[in-house]
Structures are given as structure tokens and as C-alpha cells.
Amino acid sequence: MSVRSFLVSIAAVAVAACIFSAPVRAAGYQVWVTNEKGGDVTVIDGASLKVVGTVPVGKRPRGIHASPDGSKVYVALSGTPIEGPPELDANGNPIFRNKGKDDDDDDSVQADKSADGIGIVDVAQRKLTGKINVGSDPEEFALSPDGTRLYVSNEDVKTASIVDIASRKVQHIILVGQEPEGVAVSPDGKLIYITCEAGGDILVVDARTYKTVAHFNVPPRPRSVDFLTDAPVAFIPSESAGVLNVIDTREQKVSKSITLPQGSRPMRVRVSPDNSRLYVSDGRAGTVSVLDTHSYALLNTVKVGKRPWGIVLSPDGKYLFSANGPSNDVSVVDVATLKEIAKIKAGDSPWGLTIVPVH
């Protein structure tokens, strides 16, 4: 073998070694945050924890979810003006305004119903490309596991809408309780859970027939639902009572009520990817409570921004992000240390968050 051939061979081996020994870079992600008062969505890069974009979407964006393939983001939009959180009585229950017989929600607050809908954002373009009419005052919603349907709560008319995304048509309307808010789909995709603020009603709907198969109650102002994926258990926070309700999803009933730290007004609940921990945003307390999913022991209370509402976990489970409305920022919590490690400036009154994969 010539010297030149030998050197070429050595170089080829070195290049191959570099190729095969180079670490495989994991797919990245972005955190998309709705800004309720700003009318837009803040886009945060998950690697640098920096804002990389802002997408105008329309009036009062709240609920937000990415399509299963990450190509689209759906945003709940509403023309009903924002009302402040209700005054609470000595027991923490909301004090509602008395209305006369001619006092209508829409008229009294001069709602713009033309603004209502689910906005469709193209992720690659970071641009609003359409809006689906889904019913009055949509607040939260969920997607079917295959990404073909939306399940939407219509807060001011006591209904939930089943929407076909391809045709952009409402397929079915379900009568629920007063002020429906949280919507979630069971891990197997067979059941839809809808929480209703005012009366604490929880409705469980068959995702195939759209019939209500169970109806039970928790203390007032249940805000959200999340599930264990390895056991028939769900979790629903009750804001007014400062408790987390543990739900037996076989019997469809409350099996346990966990009192959260004093001052907690729980909003959003998230289960960790490995089913070992629960994270609950505590609203007015300005904290996130962390609990063990088996013993329900309180592991820690993490101080974040003002009145954290939405929370979401990174795909690898290493970070928790909280949307802090009054402080206009997003807290980043290191899950290993349970410490806030950064605050990221968002828009005006951040509300909800979703994770969007970056391939």
C-alpha cells in the first residue's frame, strides 16, 4: 500500500469514528404561551429559554393545544371581555353578582361574538391561518388522540361542542353545567371529562356516542383534569376550596380530597411523564405544589410568579413552565431541584401553555 493510500485509509477511519461517536442530538421543543389580554401567543425556545417569536391571534386567547404532529397550534379565542376573579367569602367560595331578569351576560359586558372561535396557527409560518366557529365563549378544549376532533367548553352558555376539524363543523352539542371550563380526554381516548366552575359539576361523556355516562360533583370552581396513565385515577383541583380531588375513574367518584397549602387556589394540574409526581398551580398563592402520586404527600411548594394559571412539563420531564398572569412572565422550574431557575418575559397576562416539538 502506498503512503498516500495509507493516509487516505486512516482519514476515512477517523471520519467514521467521529460520525459514529458523535452524540445524537435530541429533538427540541418550543413552549407556546397564550396572552389573554395581549391577544397574542409568545413562542419560547426550550433549549435557550429565550423568546423567539410572537404570533397575533385575536381576542382573549386562553386554552391552547398543539396538533399531534406539531404542525398546527389551536387557540381558544373569545370576545367576552375579561372580568376579574370573583370576591371570595370567609370560606373561600366565590361571591357572584346578582342579575336582574333582563340582565344578560353578553349584553351586560358587551361581548363581541364575532371574535369567538378556535384559531388555527401554522407552526412553520407562525401565522394565524383560520378560525373555527365552535360555539359561544370557548375557554378550554381538548383534542381527540388522533387529532381529528376538538372537544370545546362554551363557558357562557352551559354547553360543550364536538367539532370536526377537517370540515370545521360542530357535530354535536352537549348540555353541561354552569360555566364549563376544563376539558380532558382519558388516556385511552374513550371518555371526555368536562368541569363546570359554578356548581362543581363533573360530566363524563362517551367519546363515541357523546352521551353523558357519569355525573358527579366536587367543591366549587374545578378548573382542570389530568390522569395517571398506569392506574384508573384522575385529579381535579377545586379552586374555591383549596383542595385537589382524587377521582376513581372506574367508579367515577371522588375517592379522596387533598387539602393543599394554606392560601392555595388551585388551577391547573399536571402528572409527570413517569406518573410519580403531581404538579398543581396554586393561583393566588403564587406557588406550584408538588405531590407524590402514590402517598399524596406534599413534597414541596415552589415559589413562582404572580397567580400562576397554566403549567406544562417539558417532553423530557426536566422542566416545568408556569404562566403567571399578573406578572406577565413564565417561570421555569427545575424539576430535579424543585427550584425556579428563570423567569421569561411573556406578553400581557399569560394564561395557557402547550409544547410544540421541533424536528
GIPE-V109025 format. One record per pair of residues at least 4 apart in sequence whose C-alpha atoms are under 6 Angstrom apart, sorted by the first residue. I is the first residue (numbers start at 0). J is the second residue. Records with the same first field share a line. If there is no record, write none. Layout:
I = J + J
//
This chain:
16 = 20
17 = 21
26 = 358
27 = 357
28 = 45 + 355 + 356 + 357
29 = 43 + 44 + 45 + 354 + 355
30 = 42 + 43 + 353 + 354
31 = 41 + 42 + 352 + 353
32 = 40 + 41 + 351 + 352
33 = 40 + 60 + 61 + 349 + 350 + 351
34 = 38 + 39 + 40 + 346 + 347 + 348 + 349 + 350
35 = 59 + 60 + 61 + 348 + 349
36 = 59 + 347 + 348
37 = 347
38 = 56 + 57 + 58 + 59 + 60
39 = 54 + 55 + 56
40 = 53 + 54
41 = 53
42 = 50 + 51 + 52 + 53
43 = 49 + 50 + 51
44 = 48 + 49
56 = 127
58 = 76 + 77 + 78
59 = 76 + 77
60 = 75 + 76
61 = 75 + 350 + 351
62 = 74 + 75 + 138 + 139 + 351
63 = 73 + 74
64 = 72 + 73 + 353
65 = 69 + 71 + 72
66 = 71
67 = 146
69 = 355 + 356
70 = 122
71 = 120 + 121 + 122
72 = 120
73 = 118 + 119
74 = 117 + 118
75 = 117 + 137 + 138
76 = 115 + 116 + 117
77 = 114 + 115 + 136
78 = 110 + 111 + 112 + 114 + 115
79 = 110
85 = 93
86 = 93 + 94
87 = 91 + 92 + 93 + 94
88 = 92
91 = 239
92 = 239
98 = 102
103 = 107
105 = 109 + 110
115 = 136
116 = 130 + 131 + 132 + 133
117 = 130 + 131
118 = 129 + 130
119 = 127 + 128 + 129 + 130
120 = 126 + 127 + 128
121 = 125 + 126
131 = 167
135 = 153
136 = 153 + 154
137 = 152 + 153
139 = 152 + 180 + 181
140 = 150 + 151 + 152 + 182
141 = 149 + 150 + 182 + 183
142 = 146 + 148 + 149
143 = 148
147 = 164
148 = 162 + 163 + 164
149 = 161 + 162
150 = 160 + 161
151 = 159 + 160
152 = 159 + 179 + 180
153 = 158 + 159
154 = 178 + 179
155 = 178
157 = 175 + 176 + 177 + 178
158 = 173 + 174 + 175
159 = 172 + 173
160 = 171 + 172
161 = 169 + 170 + 171
162 = 168 + 169 + 170
163 = 167 + 168
176 = 195
177 = 195 + 197
178 = 195 + 196
179 = 194 + 195
180 = 194 + 195
181 = 193 + 194 + 222 + 223
182 = 192 + 193
183 = 191 + 192 + 224
184 = 188 + 190 + 191
185 = 190
189 = 206
190 = 204 + 205 + 206
191 = 203 + 204
192 = 202 + 203
193 = 201 + 202
194 = 201 + 221
195 = 199 + 200
196 = 219 + 220 + 221
197 = 219 + 220
198 = 219
199 = 216 + 217 + 218 + 219 + 220 + 221
200 = 216
201 = 214 + 215 + 216
202 = 213 + 214
203 = 211 + 212 + 213
204 = 209 + 210 + 211 + 212
205 = 209 + 210
218 = 237
219 = 237 + 239
220 = 237 + 238 + 239
221 = 236 + 237
222 = 266
223 = 235 + 267
224 = 234 + 235
225 = 233 + 234 + 269
226 = 232 + 233
227 = 232 + 274
231 = 248
232 = 246 + 247 + 248
233 = 246
234 = 244 + 245 + 246
235 = 243 + 244
236 = 242 + 243 + 244 + 265
237 = 241 + 242
238 = 264 + 265
241 = 259 + 263 + 264
242 = 257 + 258 + 259
243 = 256 + 257
244 = 256
245 = 253 + 254 + 255
246 = 252 + 253 + 254
247 = 251 + 252 + 254
262 = 284
263 = 281 + 284
264 = 281 + 282 + 283
265 = 280 + 281 + 282
266 = 280 + 308
267 = 279 + 280 + 309
268 = 278 + 279
269 = 277 + 278
270 = 276 + 277
271 = 276
275 = 292
276 = 290 + 291 + 292
277 = 289 + 290
278 = 288 + 289
279 = 287 + 288
280 = 287 + 307
281 = 286 + 287
282 = 306 + 307 + 308
283 = 306
285 = 303 + 304 + 305 + 306 + 307
286 = 301 + 302 + 303
287 = 300 + 301
288 = 300
289 = 297 + 298 + 299
290 = 295 + 296 + 297 + 298
291 = 295 + 296
303 = 330
304 = 323
305 = 323 + 325 + 326
306 = 323
307 = 321 + 322 + 323
308 = 322 + 350
309 = 321 + 322 + 350 + 351
310 = 320 + 321
311 = 319 + 320
312 = 316 + 318 + 319
313 = 318
317 = 334
318 = 332 + 333 + 334
319 = 331 + 332
320 = 330 + 331
321 = 329 + 330
322 = 329 + 349 + 350
323 = 327 + 328 + 329 + 349
324 = 348 + 349
325 = 348
327 = 345 + 346 + 347 + 348 + 349
328 = 343 + 344 + 345
329 = 342 + 343
330 = 341 + 342
331 = 339 + 340 + 341
332 = 338 + 339 + 340
333 = 337 + 338
//
